[in-house]
Amino acid sequence: MYLCLFYTCVCLSVCASVTYGLRASRTDERQKSRAVAATAGFNTPVHPVPSARCLVNGIFLFEGAVWSPDACNMCQCRSGAVQCYGVPCLKIALPSSRLQDGHQKRGVKLEKTSGPEKVRPQTGQRKASKGKVTVEVKPKTARRPPLPAQKKHAPPPPPPPKTKQQAPEVLGDLPVATPLDTFPDVFDYDDHDDDDYLEDASDADEDDEDAPVLHNRRTKTSSLSRTAASLARKPTIPLFQKPLPPPPRQPKLLSPSGGVRAGGGVVRGRGGGADVVPRPVIHPYTFMASLPAGCLLSDALIACGSTGLTSMPLIKDAGIRTLYLADNKISKIPVRALHGLPNLQWLDLSKNKLDDTSLGLDVFRNLTKLRRLNLDGNNLTKIPPLPPSLLELKINDNKLSGLTPHSFKGLSQLLTLELEDNHFHDGNVSPLAFRPLKNLIYLRLDDNDFRAIPSGLPASLKELHLSDNRIEVVHAGLLNKTVNLRILNLSHNKIREDRIAPRAWIHLRKLETLDLSHNKLVHVPSFLPVGLVQLALHHNQIERIPGYVFAHMQPGLVSIHLSYNRLREDGINEVSFLGLRHSLNELLLDHNQLREIPRGIVQLRALHVLRLNHNYISSVPMNALCDITARDDSPLLSIHLQNNLIDRRLIPPTALTCIKEYSSVILHPQRHEQIYE
C-alpha cells in the first residue's frame, strides 16, 4: 500500500518538472523571437565576438554595439566593421504648389507618414475664425527654418497697399546674425498664431500684413552677397556667445623690417583707464617704420639703445616724453627729425657719432618742452644751438675746445651743466661764457686742462667739480662771487698749500664739503672756510697738522680724512684739534707713519670713529684713549688699531676701561703676528 503511494508521488513530480521545463523553453523561444524581430531592420542577428571592436570618433565600441549617428540612420559594429542603414524619420510637410495658387481648403491637417507627405481634409474640426487657417502637425516638433535645398518655390507676392497701419517689424531694428546656410525664421514674432506661412496673400486679411515682411526677409537672404552686405551695414548680435573682451595692452616691439608687427599698433592710454577700442591700433599720427627690432615702446617712452641705428629715425608722436637712442651709430640728425615730438622732455643721444655738422640750427627748435639733453660720448667741438627750456645739459667725453660768450645764450633756466673730459683750458674759456647761466646750480668741469679755477662762475652755483685737471694755484677773488657754493671738489690736481691764497675761500661761508685729496699738500692748509663740515685730505704728502688750524671754525668739522699721508707723532700736538672738541665725529689717520697714539684725541668728546690702523704704533698708554679723571664713558664706538706693532699682553688694564664694548676695539692682526703666520 505504502509502496504504491510512493511510486504515485514520484510519477507526479516527474510530470510537473517536464511541464515546467516546456513552459520555460517556450518563454525563452518567445523572448528570442522578439529580440530577432527587434533587429529585423538589420537583416541578420547579432553574434557577439569579444575580440572584434570598432573605432568610431576615437572610441572603441564592442561587437554588436548599436548607435544612431543622426536622425535617419542606425549603425552597428559587426566583425570589427561599421555598417549603417537608413531608418524612417519624421519630416514636416512643406507647402505645395497648390497652396501658392490659393486653392487650398480650410481646416487642412498635415499628418506624419513614412512615405511621401499627403495633405487631406480633416473633418469634425472646430470651426476656425474668419480669415484664419489652422495648421496642425503631428508629432509636434520644434520649429526650425527650412533648409535651402528644400526651398523650391518662389515666395508669395506682396499684397496690395492697405489703408490701415502695417504691423511693426521687430527684427528690422536690430538684425540678428544667422547662419549663412539657412534662411531666417519666416514666422512673425508679433503674431502668435503663426499661420502666415500658409496664408493666402489674396485674402487681404489682418494676418496678411506680415507678408511684406516675409517677402523682404526672403529677398535679403536670397544670396550670400546680400546677407554679407546687410550684416556689414548694421551691427549684429551673436546668437550663442557674448562679445569677447579686448585683449590686454602690452608694449610693442618693432619688426626687423620696420613698422609695428602684425597684430596691432601702439595704443596710448591717458589716465591708466581701459582702452575703448577692442584691440591696439596704430596711433593716427605715429610713423615708426624706420625703427629697428629691439626698440621698446610705452605710453611716453621710446627706447632704442644699443640697436645699431645709423641714422635718426623719423618719429611723429605728440605723446612721447622720453626718447632714448644711446649707444648707437647715429651720425646725422635731419632738420625735421624731431619736429614730430613737440612734448619731448628727455632726449638721450649719448655714445653716438655726432659732430658739429650733425646738429643743424633748427634741430631742437620745435622742442619747446625739452628739459634734459644728453650728448655724452660724441665728437662735438662746440656747443650746438639748444632750446631755452633746458634744465639739464650733459656734453661729457666730447672734443669741445672752447666756450664763448654765446655758447650758452638763452639757457637762463639751466640748472645742471656737465662738460667733463673735453679740451678746455684757461685760454679757451671766456670769463663771460657762464654769464647767461643765471640759475646754474651744478657745474662739472672734471678731466680737462685747467691750471686755475675758471673765472666768471655764476653766483647761483652750489656744486663745483674740477677734479683731474692741472690746477696748481688757487687765486684770491676767483670764488668771491660764488657765495652760495656748498661743495667744491679740487681732487687729483697739483695744489700745494703755499699756492693757496690766504683769502681764497674767505667768502665761502656756506661751503660744507672741500675735497683736496690726491694733491701735493705738505701740511693742512690754513684759512679754511668757516662753515666747513667735511674735509678730505687723503693721498697727499701731509707731515704736520698745525696748531689752531681748525680753531676758527663754527660749529666745527665733523669729518677729517687724513689717510695715506706722512704724518708722524711729532706732527700732531695737543692743540692741533683745538676747535673740534664738540663737533668731530670721524678722524681717519690710517696708513701714516705714527709710532704712538696722537695726543689730544682724548679731548674729542664727540668722536665716534677713530682709525689708526696700518701705522707703527707699539703701545696703548693709559691716558691715550681714556680720561681717567672723567666719570662718563668714552663716545668712541669703533677703534681700529690693527696692523701695528702693539703687543696686546702689554696693554694696561685701565687703558680701555672707558670703552663701552670691547668688541668695538679691533687689535687683530698686528704686523709681527702676520710675519709669524
C-alpha positions in Angstrom: 0.0 0.0 0.0 2.6 2.4 1.0 4.9 1.4 -1.8 2.1 2.2 -4.3 1.6 5.7 -2.8 5.4 6.3 -3.1 5.5 5.4 -6.8 2.5 7.6 -7.4 4.2 10.7 -5.9 7.3 10.1 -7.9 5.4 10.0 -11.1 3.5 13.2 -10.3 6.8 15.0 -9.6 8.3 13.9 -12.9 5.3 15.1 -14.8 5.3 18.5 -13.1 9.0 19.0 -13.9 8.5 18.2 -17.5 5.6 20.6 -17.8 7.5 23.5 -16.2 10.5 22.9 -18.4 8.4 23.0 -21.5 6.9 26.3 -20.4 10.3 27.8 -19.7 11.6 26.7 -23.1 8.6 28.2 -24.8 9.1 31.5 -22.9 12.8 31.6 -23.9 12.0 30.9 -27.5 9.3 33.7 -27.4 11.8 36.2 -26.0 14.5 35.2 -28.6 12.0 35.7 -31.4 11.1 39.1 -30.1 14.8 40.1 -29.9 15.3 38.9 -33.5 12.2 40.8 -34.6 13.5 44.0 -32.9 16.7 43.8 -35.0 15.0 42.7 -38.2 15.9 46.0 -39.8 19.5 44.9 -39.8 18.6 41.6 -41.7 21.0 39.4 -39.6 21.1 38.6 -35.9 23.9 39.7 -33.6 26.6 37.3 -32.7 29.0 38.9 -30.2 32.6 38.4 -30.8 34.7 39.5 -27.8 37.8 40.2 -29.7 36.2 42.4 -32.5 36.0 46.1 -31.9 35.1 49.2 -34.0 36.9 52.6 -33.7 34.3 55.4 -34.0 35.3 59.0 -33.4 38.3 57.9 -31.3 36.1 55.5 -29.2 36.3 51.7 -29.3 32.9 50.0 -29.5 32.5 46.3 -28.8 30.9 43.8 -31.3 27.2 44.2 -31.5 27.0 47.9 -30.3 24.2 49.9 -32.0 24.1 53.7 -32.3 22.5 56.4 -34.3 24.9 59.0 -35.8 22.0 61.2 -37.0 18.1 61.2 -37.0 17.7 59.0 -40.1 20.5 56.4 -39.8 21.4 53.4 -37.5 24.8 51.9 -37.3 26.1 48.6 -35.8 29.6 47.2 -35.1 29.9 43.8 -36.9 33.1 41.8 -37.0 35.2 44.9 -36.4 33.5 46.9 -39.2 30.8 49.7 -39.0 27.6 49.0 -41.0 24.9 51.7 -41.3 21.3 51.5 -42.5 18.7 54.1 -43.2 15.6 54.2 -41.0 12.3 56.1 -41.3 12.5 59.6 -39.9 10.0 62.3 -39.1 9.6 65.1 -41.7 7.4 68.2 -41.8 5.3 68.7 -44.8 6.3 71.7 -47.0 3.9 74.0 -48.8 3.0 72.6 -52.3 2.3 74.5 -55.5 -1.5 74.3 -54.8 -1.0 76.4 -51.6 0.5 79.2 -53.6 -2.3 79.2 -56.1 -4.8 80.0 -53.5 -6.9 76.7 -53.9 -6.1 75.1 -50.5 -9.0 74.4 -48.2 -9.8 75.5 -44.7 -9.0 73.1 -41.9 -6.1 71.3 -43.5 -4.2 68.9 -41.3 -0.7 67.6 -42.1 -0.1 64.0 -41.0 3.1 62.2 -40.4 3.8 59.4 -42.9 6.7 57.2 -43.7 6.2 57.8 -47.4 5.7 61.0 -49.3 3.7 63.6 -47.5 0.0 63.7 -48.2 -2.4 66.5 -47.5 -6.0 65.5 -46.9 -9.0 67.3 -45.4 -9.8 66.7 -41.8 -13.5 66.6 -40.8 -15.0 67.2 -37.4 -12.6 70.0 -36.8 -13.6 73.0 -34.8 -14.6 75.9 -37.0 -11.8 78.3 -37.4 -12.1 82.0 -37.1 -12.7 84.1 -40.1 -9.7 84.7 -42.2 -7.7 82.1 -40.3 -6.2 78.8 -41.3 -5.4 76.2 -38.7 -2.4 74.0 -39.3 -1.7 71.0 -37.1 1.5 69.0 -37.3 1.8 65.6 -35.7 4.0 64.8 -33.9 4.7 68.3 -32.5 8.3 69.2 -33.1 10.5 72.2 -32.5 10.1 74.9 -35.2 13.1 75.2 -37.4 13.8 77.2 -40.5 13.7 75.1 -43.8 17.0 74.2 -45.5 17.9 76.0 -48.7 17.8 72.7 -50.6 14.1 72.3 -49.6 13.1 75.7 -50.8 11.9 75.2 -54.3 9.0 77.6 -54.7 9.1 81.4 -55.0 7.7 83.4 -52.2 4.1 84.6 -52.4 3.7 88.1 -54.0 3.1 91.0 -51.6 -0.5 92.1 -51.0 -1.8 95.4 -52.4 -1.3 98.5 -50.3 -3.5 98.8 -47.3 -5.1 101.8 -45.6 -4.5 100.7 -42.1 -1.1 100.8 -40.4 1.2 98.0 -41.0 2.3 95.7 -38.2 5.8 96.8 -36.8 8.8 94.7 -38.0 10.5 93.6 -34.8 13.6 92.2 -36.4 14.1 95.2 -38.7 15.5 97.5 -36.0 18.5 95.3 -34.9 19.3 92.4 -37.3 20.3 89.1 -35.7 23.3 87.2 -37.2 22.1 83.9 -38.7 24.0 81.0 -40.2 24.7 81.5 -43.9 23.5 78.1 -44.8 19.9 78.6 -43.5 17.2 81.2 -44.1 15.8 83.4 -41.4 12.7 82.4 -39.5 9.7 83.1 -41.6 7.3 83.4 -38.6 6.5 86.8 -37.3 7.3 87.2 -33.6 4.4 89.5 -33.0 1.8 87.1 -34.5 1.1 84.3 -32.1 -0.9 82.0 -34.4 2.0 81.7 -36.9 -0.5 80.9 -39.7 1.2 83.4 -42.1 3.4 80.7 -43.5 0.4 79.1 -45.3 -1.8 82.2 -45.6 -3.1 83.3 -48.9 -2.0 86.7 -49.8 -5.1 87.4 -51.9 -7.4 87.1 -48.9 -6.2 90.5 -47.6 -6.9 89.7 -44.0 -5.3 91.0 -40.9 -2.6 88.4 -40.8 -1.5 89.1 -44.3 0.2 92.3 -43.1 3.2 90.1 -42.4 3.5 89.0 -46.0 5.7 92.0 -47.0 7.9 91.3 -44.0 8.2 87.7 -45.0 8.9 88.7 -48.6 11.6 91.2 -47.6 13.4 88.7 -45.4 13.5 86.1 -48.1 14.7 88.6 -50.6 17.5 89.8 -48.2 18.7 86.2 -47.7 18.4 85.0 -51.3 22.2 85.2 -51.8 25.3 85.2 -49.7 26.4 88.5 -51.0 23.2 90.3 -49.9 23.4 88.7 -46.5 27.1 89.8 -46.0 26.2 93.3 -47.1 23.3 93.5 -44.7 25.5 92.3 -41.8 28.2 94.8 -42.7 25.8 97.8 -42.7 24.3 97.1 -39.3 25.6 95.7 -36.1 24.8 92.1 -35.4 24.1 90.2 -32.2 25.8 86.8 -31.8 23.3 84.0 -31.2 25.2 81.8 -28.9 28.1 83.8 -27.3 28.9 87.2 -25.9 31.4 89.5 -27.4 35.0 88.7 -26.4 36.8 91.2 -24.1 39.5 93.3 -25.6 43.0 91.8 -25.4 45.4 93.2 -22.8 47.7 96.0 -23.9 51.5 95.4 -24.0 54.5 97.3 -25.1 55.1 96.5 -28.8 58.4 95.6 -30.4 59.1 96.6 -33.9 59.8 94.1 -36.6 63.3 93.9 -38.2 62.0 95.2 -41.5 60.5 98.3 -39.8 57.0 99.1 -38.7 54.9 97.5 -36.0 54.5 93.8 -36.1 51.2 92.2 -37.2 48.6 92.2 -34.5 48.1 95.8 -33.7 49.8 99.1 -33.2 50.7 101.3 -30.3 47.7 102.2 -28.1 48.3 105.2 -25.8 46.0 105.4 -22.8 45.7 108.5 -20.8 44.9 108.2 -17.1 45.6 104.5 -16.9 42.0 103.5 -17.8 40.8 100.7 -20.0 41.0 101.2 -23.8 37.8 101.9 -25.7 38.9 100.1 -28.8 38.7 96.3 -28.7 42.4 95.9 -29.7 45.5 98.0 -30.0 45.6 100.2 -33.1 48.3 102.4 -34.6 48.2 106.0 -33.5 46.9 108.2 -36.4 49.9 110.5 -36.2 52.7 108.0 -35.4 55.2 106.9 -38.0 57.8 104.5 -36.8 58.6 102.5 -39.9 62.3 103.2 -39.6 62.8 101.8 -36.0 64.8 98.5 -35.8 64.0 95.4 -33.8 64.6 95.7 -30.1 63.0 99.1 -29.6 60.8 99.2 -26.6 57.7 101.4 -26.8 55.4 102.5 -24.0 52.9 105.3 -23.4 55.5 108.0 -23.2 58.9 106.3 -23.9 60.7 105.1 -27.0 63.9 103.3 -26.0 66.2 102.1 -28.9 69.6 101.9 -27.0 72.3 99.7 -28.5 70.2 98.7 -31.5 72.7 99.6 -34.2 70.9 102.7 -35.5 72.9 104.5 -38.1 70.5 107.4 -38.8 68.0 109.4 -36.8 64.5 107.8 -37.1 61.6 110.0 -38.2 59.1 109.9 -35.4 55.9 111.8 -35.1 54.0 111.3 -31.8 52.8 114.0 -29.5 52.6 111.6 -26.6 56.3 110.8 -26.4 58.1 112.3 -23.4 61.4 110.4 -23.4 63.5 109.3 -26.4 66.5 107.1 -25.6 68.8 106.5 -28.5 72.1 106.0 -26.6 75.0 103.7 -27.8 74.2 103.7 -31.5 76.0 104.9 -34.7 73.9 107.9 -35.5 75.9 110.5 -37.4 73.3 112.8 -38.7 70.0 114.3 -37.4 67.7 115.7 -40.1 66.3 119.1 -39.5 62.7 117.8 -39.1 63.6 114.6 -37.4 62.4 115.8 -34.0 59.6 118.2 -35.1 57.0 115.5 -34.6 57.8 115.3 -30.9 56.5 118.7 -29.5 56.1 117.3 -26.0 59.5 115.6 -25.7 61.2 116.3 -22.3 64.2 113.9 -22.2 66.4 113.2 -25.1 69.5 110.9 -24.8 71.8 110.8 -27.8 74.9 109.7 -25.9 77.6 107.4 -27.3 76.9 108.1 -31.0 78.9 109.6 -33.8 77.5 113.1 -33.8 79.8 116.1 -34.8 79.2 119.8 -35.4 77.7 119.1 -38.8 75.2 116.6 -37.4 73.2 119.2 -35.4 71.7 122.0 -37.5 70.4 125.3 -36.3 66.8 124.2 -36.3 67.1 120.6 -35.0 65.9 121.4 -31.5 63.8 124.5 -32.3 60.5 122.7 -32.1 61.4 121.0 -28.7 59.9 123.8 -26.5 59.4 121.4 -23.6 62.7 119.7 -23.6 64.2 119.5 -20.1 67.1 117.1 -20.3 69.6 116.6 -23.1 72.4 114.1 -23.0 75.1 114.3 -25.7 77.9 112.4 -23.9 80.4 110.4 -25.9 80.2 112.2 -29.3 82.6 114.2 -31.4 81.3 117.7 -30.8 83.9 120.6 -30.8 81.5 123.4 -29.9 78.2 123.8 -28.1 75.3 123.3 -30.6 72.2 125.6 -30.7 70.0 124.5 -27.8 66.4 125.1 -26.8 65.9 127.7 -23.9 63.7 125.2 -22.0 66.7 123.0 -20.9 67.2 122.3 -17.3 70.0 119.7 -17.6 72.7 119.5 -20.3 75.4 116.8 -20.5 78.2 117.0 -23.1 80.8 114.9 -21.3 83.5 113.0 -23.2 83.5 115.1 -26.4 86.1 117.3 -28.1 84.8 120.7 -27.0 87.7 123.1 -27.5 86.3 126.4 -26.2 83.5 128.4 -24.6 82.4 131.8 -26.0 80.1 134.4 -24.5 77.4 133.0 -26.9 77.9 129.3 -26.1 75.0 129.2 -23.6 73.0 132.0 -24.9 69.3 131.8 -23.9 69.9 129.0 -21.4 68.8 131.0 -18.4 66.8 128.1 -16.9 69.7 125.6 -17.0 70.3 124.1 -13.6 72.9 121.3 -14.3 75.8 121.5 -16.8 78.3 118.7 -17.3 81.4 119.3 -19.5 83.7 116.6 -18.2 86.5 115.2 -20.3 86.9 117.8 -23.0 89.7 120.1 -24.2 89.1 123.1 -22.0 91.9 125.1 -20.6 92.5 128.6 -19.2 92.9 130.2 -22.7 89.8 129.0 -24.5 87.1 129.6 -21.9 85.8 133.1 -21.9 85.2 134.8 -18.5 81.7 135.7 -19.9 80.9 132.2 -21.0 78.8 131.4 -17.9 77.1 134.7 -17.6 73.8 133.6 -19.3 73.5 130.7 -16.7 71.8 132.8 -14.0 70.2 129.8 -12.3 73.0 127.2 -12.7 73.4 125.1 -9.6 75.6 122.2 -10.6 78.8 122.5 -12.8 81.2 119.7 -13.7 84.4 120.5 -15.4 86.4 117.4 -14.4 89.2 115.9 -16.6 90.1 119.0 -18.6 93.3 121.1 -18.8 92.6 123.9 -16.3 95.6 125.2 -14.4 93.4 127.5 -12.3 89.8 127.8 -11.2 88.0 129.4 -14.2 86.7 132.9 -13.6 83.2 134.3 -14.2 81.4 131.4 -12.5 77.7 132.2 -11.8 76.7 133.4 -8.3 73.9 130.8 -8.1 76.4 127.9 -8.2 76.2 125.4 -5.3 78.3 122.5 -6.5 81.6 122.8 -8.5 83.7 119.8 -9.7 87.2 120.5 -11.0 89.0 117.2 -10.3 91.5 115.6 -12.7 92.8 118.9 -14.0 96.2 120.6 -13.7 95.3 123.2 -11.1 98.4 124.3 -9.2 97.2 127.6 -7.7 94.0 128.9 -6.1 93.9 132.7 -6.6 92.2 135.1 -4.4 89.0 136.6 -5.7 88.1 133.8 -8.2 85.4 132.4 -5.9 84.3 135.7 -4.3 81.0 135.7 -6.2 80.1 132.1 -5.7 78.9 132.8 -2.2 76.3 130.0 -2.4 78.8 127.3 -3.1 78.4 124.3 -0.8 80.5 121.5 -2.4 84.0 122.1 -4.0 85.9 119.2 -5.5 89.6 120.0 -6.3 90.9 116.5 -6.0 93.5 114.9 -8.4 95.3 118.2 -9.1 98.7 119.7 -8.3 97.8 122.1 -5.5 100.3 123.0 -2.8 99.4 124.7 0.4 101.7 127.6 -0.3 99.9 128.2 -3.7 96.6 128.7 -1.9 95.9 132.4 -1.3 95.1 133.2 2.3 91.8 134.8 1.3 90.9 132.3 -1.4 87.8 131.0 0.4 87.1 133.6 2.9 83.8 134.4 1.2 82.7 130.8 1.0 80.8 130.8 4.3 78.3 128.3 3.1 80.9 125.8 1.9 80.4 122.5 3.7 82.5 119.9 1.7 86.0 120.6 0.5 87.9 117.8 -1.3 91.7 118.4 -1.7 92.7 114.8 -1.9 95.3 113.5 -4.3 97.2 116.7 -4.4 100.7 117.8 -3.2 99.9 119.3 0.2 102.6 119.0 2.9 100.6 120.2 5.8 96.9 121.0 6.4 96.2 124.4 4.7 95.3 127.4 6.8 92.4 129.8 6.4 89.9 127.1 5.6 86.2 128.1 5.2 84.5 128.8 8.4 81.4 126.6 7.9 83.3 123.6 6.6 81.8 120.2 7.7 83.8 117.6 5.7 87.5 117.9 4.8 89.1 115.3 2.6 93.0 115.5 2.6 93.8 111.8 2.0 96.5 110.7 -0.5 98.7 113.8 0.0 102.2 114.3 1.5 101.0 115.9 4.7 103.5 115.6 7.6 102.0 118.0 10.1 98.8 119.4 11.4 99.5 122.9 12.6 98.1 124.0 15.9 94.9 126.1 15.9 94.3 125.4 12.2 90.7 124.5 13.0 90.1 126.9 15.8 88.2 129.4 13.8 85.6 127.0 12.5 82.0 127.3 13.6 80.4 125.0 14.6 83.4 122.9 13.6 84.4 120.0 11.3 82.5 116.7 11.6 84.8 114.5 9.5 88.5 114.7 8.6 90.1 112.2 6.2 93.9 112.2 6.6 94.7 108.7 5.4 97.6 107.8 3.2 99.9 110.7 4.2 103.2 111.0 6.0 102.1 112.1 9.5 104.4 111.4 12.4 103.8 111.6 16.1 105.7 114.9 16.3 103.5 116.3 13.5 100.4 116.3 15.8 100.3 118.2 19.1 97.7 118.9 21.7 96.3 122.0 20.0 96.2 120.5 16.6 92.5 119.6 17.0 91.5 122.7 19.0 88.1 123.9 18.0 86.8 120.4 17.2 86.2 119.2 20.8 82.4 119.0 20.4 81.9 118.6 16.7 84.4 116.0 15.3 82.8 112.6 14.8 85.2 110.8 12.5 89.0 111.0 12.4 90.8 108.9 9.8 94.6 108.7 10.4 95.3 105.2 8.9 98.2 104.4 6.6 100.6 107.0 8.0 103.8 106.8 9.9 102.6 107.3 13.5 104.5 105.5 16.3 102.2 106.3 19.1 98.6 107.4 19.5 98.4 111.2 18.8 98.0 113.5 21.7 94.8 115.5 22.0 92.5 112.7 20.8 91.2 112.1 24.4 89.8 115.6 24.4 87.5 115.0 21.4 84.2 114.4 23.3 82.1 113.7 20.2 84.5 111.3 18.4 82.8 108.1 17.3 85.1 106.6 14.7 88.9 106.5 15.1 91.2 104.8 12.5 94.8 104.3 13.4 95.4 101.1 11.6 98.4 100.5 9.3 100.8 102.6 11.3 103.8 101.8 13.6 102.1 102.2 17.0 103.7 99.9 19.6 101.8 100.7 22.8 98.5 102.0 24.1 99.2 104.3 27.1 96.8 104.6 30.0 95.6 108.2 29.1 95.8 107.9 25.3 92.1 106.9 24.8 90.5 107.2 28.2 90.5 110.2 30.5 90.9 108.6 34.0 89.5 111.8 35.6 86.3 111.7 33.6 83.3 109.9 35.0 81.5 109.3 31.7 82.3 106.6 29.2 84.1 107.5 26.0 81.9 108.2 23.0 84.1 106.0 20.8 82.2 103.3 19.0 84.8 102.0 16.6 88.6 102.0 17.2 90.9 100.4 14.5 94.4 99.6 15.8 95.1 96.5 13.6 98.3 96.2 11.6 100.5 98.0 14.0 103.2 96.8 16.4 101.1 96.5 19.5 101.7 93.7 22.0 98.2 93.0 23.4 99.7 91.5 26.6 101.3 94.8 27.4 98.2 96.9 27.2 97.3 98.3 30.7 94.1 97.1 32.3 92.7 100.6 32.6 93.7 101.8 29.1 90.4 100.7 27.6 88.0 100.8 30.6 86.1 103.8 29.2 85.1 101.9 26.1 81.5 100.7 26.3 82.1 97.5 24.4 85.4 95.8 24.0 84.3 94.4 20.6 84.5 97.9 19.2 88.3 97.8 19.6 90.0 96.0 16.7 93.5 94.8 17.6 93.9 91.8 15.4 96.1 91.2 13.4 99.3 93.0 14.1 102.3 93.3 11.9 104.5 90.9 13.9 101.7 88.4 14.0 101.4 88.3 10.3 105.1 87.6 10.0 104.9 84.6 12.3 101.9 83.3 10.4 
